[in-house]
Amino acid sequence: MATYPELQTKSVMVSGAGRGIGLAIAQRFLAEGAHVLLTDIDEGEAAGVIATAGSKAFYRQVDVTDLEQVEAAVASVVERFGGLDVMVCNAGIGEIAPLVEATTESFDRQMAVNAKGAFFCGTVAARQMLCAGRGGRIILNASGAGKIAPGKATPLGLYAMSKHAVVGLTKQLGVEMADAGILVNCVCGGIVDTPMWDLIDREVTQRTGEKAGTFKAAAVASVPVGRIQTPQDMANTFVWLASDEASYMAGQTVNCSGGLLPY
């Protein structure tokens, strides 16, 4: 049974939906009865979701750093489902290195996908929603790294820079769009059980010489609720922000971190 019946037949686009958090978000919207375009640079696990969802979902390969591809994807949602009600800007990448060792190529890659990609998806969606005149929701995945520095032991400085940009985008676009009924918010997660955290653990333990898995285990142990976060935990928050219950939320960063984030 759907938790938010108002989301039935709503049209949704989710970037970075080939696996992990994006895939879980797409699945949760489909469970609510929404129609969903899953986009990613690689299809990944999206094919299985689409096979189950039938006409309610389709996949499109999209590089979020390419404005024309983002515009074409939004146009395909409008053509297929009659409009765009919810844009989920989730696509992101992370690379591990202390800032003093980071390369300009790594900077360009992470800022392009995480910051510019969110800007393209968010603003293209906003223009479409303004033209349609029926409001909408734009929800961005900002990560806890968009609020606090990951720290010396977790060398994700460039990633944190890009995710702080997502928080800034959310705040500004949120106040610009609110009076049109287009509510823009972002979600800051914690230690989410995705391949990215396996990458972090592998890279950090290789640097420290510790046993693989120990860094991730220590990170999980620091979470106040006492367990690792699941992609479904994140999906629950995204769907809530799209629901009528979040109709007074605009330009906000919402923590979904099991108590890990201090503010």
Buried (B, 14 or more C-beta within 10 A) or exposed (E): EEEBEBBEEBBBBBBBBBBBBBBBBBBBBBBBBBBBBBBBBEBBBBEEBBEEBEEBBBBBEBBBBBBEBBBEBBEBBBEBBEBBBBBBBBBBBBBBBEEEEBEEEBBEBBBBBBBBBBBBBBBBBBEBBBEBEEBBBBBBBBBBBBBBEBEEEBBBBBBBBBBBBBBBBBBEBBEBBBEBBBBBBBBBBBBBBBEBBEBBBBBBBEBEEEEEEEBBEEBBEEBEEEEBBBBEBBBBBBBBBBBEEBEEBBBBBBBBBBEBBEE
